[in-house]
Amino acid sequence: MPNPPPVEMLDTVYAAKSAAEIARSYDDWADSYDAEMASLGYRHPAICLALLCRHIPAGSAPILDAGAGTGLIGEWLRIVGYPSAEALDISTGMLAVARRKGVYDRLHQAALGTRLPFDDGYFAGVVSAGVFTTGHVGVEGLEDLIRVTRPGGALVLTVKDTVWAEGFSQRVRELEAAGILTLLEETPAYVSMPGRPETLPARGVALRVA
């Protein structure tokens, strides 16, 4: 039986009530995810790549793709100048697709918002597209990403406007005041999937770790 259309798959993942449900939903979607998100005009990877190139020097390594999914960003990292990248995702099915592409040095299955399996300051930078969003990850996922980023490195994230308003922006201000990070750039709000214009807006954010 064919998979449901992408709008239904989106509704399924957004409606998930637990990390396990999210993982299962993405496992089911993995093989058709790239084509279906392309059909919706998915913008987050392009926004993240632009911010990454602006705020993390070419040649910096390694980069963590947090919420890498099928590797939509990973496919571009070496092309735009980042020679080493690792993938992190909650879904083993999505990581299986990413593995077939051969664009990451290592792949890790784990959930943001938990203690990640990396040493402090391990990564030169972090990119995370479409993860800080409805029903997925909120501000609780931010601080361990900061921990695993080296001083002077940067985090490039997309953040759904509802998540931004529900504590994310406030936590960024608190961390800035504490001297832990600096907000380098915040894009205007944009719709991440023009093929689904009712989608709530998001924004891209770049943060420098002190």
Secondary structure as the mmCIF struct_conf table of DSSP 4:
data_model
#
loop_
_struct_conf.conf_type_id
_struct_conf.id
_struct_conf.beg_label_comp_id
_struct_conf.beg_label_asym_id
_struct_conf.beg_label_seq_id
_struct_conf.end_label_comp_id
_struct_conf.end_label_asym_id
_struct_conf.end_label_seq_id
HELX_LH_PP_P HELX_LH_PP_P1 PRO A 2 PRO A 5
HELX_RH_AL_P HELX_RH_AL_P1 PRO A 6 ALA A 15
BEND BEND1 SER A 18 SER A 18
HELX_RH_AL_P HELX_RH_AL_P2 ALA A 19 SER A 39
TURN_TY1_P TURN_TY1_P1 LEU A 40 GLY A 41
HELX_RH_AL_P HELX_RH_AL_P3 HIS A 44 HIS A 55
BEND BEND2 ILE A 56 ILE A 56
TURN_TY1_P TURN_TY1_P2 ALA A 58 GLY A 59
STRN STRN1 ILE A 63 ALA A 66
TURN_TY1_P TURN_TY1_P3 GLY A 67 GLY A 67
TURN_TY1_P TURN_TY1_P4 GLY A 69 ILE A 73
HELX_RH_AL_P HELX_RH_AL_P4 GLY A 74 LEU A 77
TURN_TY1_P TURN_TY1_P5 ARG A 78 GLY A 81
STRN STRN2 ALA A 85 ASP A 89
BEND BEND3 ILE A 90 ILE A 90
HELX_RH_AL_P HELX_RH_AL_P5 THR A 92 LYS A 101
TURN_TY1_P TURN_TY1_P6 GLY A 102 GLY A 102
BEND BEND4 ASP A 105 ASP A 105
STRN STRN3 ARG A 106 GLN A 109
TURN_TY1_P TURN_TY1_P7 LEU A 112 GLY A 113
BEND BEND5 THR A 114 THR A 114
BEND BEND6 PRO A 117 PHE A 118
TURN_TY1_P TURN_TY1_P8 ASP A 120 GLY A 121
STRN STRN4 PHE A 123 PHE A 132
BEND BEND7 THR A 133 THR A 133
TURN_TY1_P TURN_TY1_P9 THR A 134 GLY A 135
BEND BEND8 HIS A 136 HIS A 136
HELX_RH_3T_P HELX_RH_3T_P1 VAL A 139 GLY A 141
HELX_RH_AL_P HELX_RH_AL_P6 LEU A 142 ARG A 147
TURN_TY1_P TURN_TY1_P10 VAL A 148 VAL A 148
STRN STRN5 THR A 149 LYS A 160
HELX_RH_AL_P HELX_RH_AL_P7 ASP A 161 VAL A 163
HELX_RH_PI_P HELX_RH_PI_P1 TRP A 164 PHE A 168
HELX_RH_AL_P HELX_RH_AL_P8 SER A 169 ALA A 177
TURN_TY1_P TURN_TY1_P11 ALA A 178 GLY A 179
BEND BEND9 ILE A 180 ILE A 180
STRN STRN6 LEU A 181 GLU A 186
HELX_LH_PP_P HELX_LH_PP_P2 THR A 187 ALA A 189
STRN STRN7 TYR A 190 TYR A 190
BEND BEND10 SER A 192 SER A 192
TURN_TY1_P TURN_TY1_P12 PRO A 194 GLY A 195
BEND BEND11 ARG A 196 ARG A 196
TURN_TY1_P TURN_TY1_P13 PRO A 197 GLU A 198
BEND BEND12 THR A 199 THR A 199
HELX_LH_PP_P HELX_LH_PP_P3 LEU A 200 PRO A 201
STRN STRN8 ALA A 202 VAL A 209
#
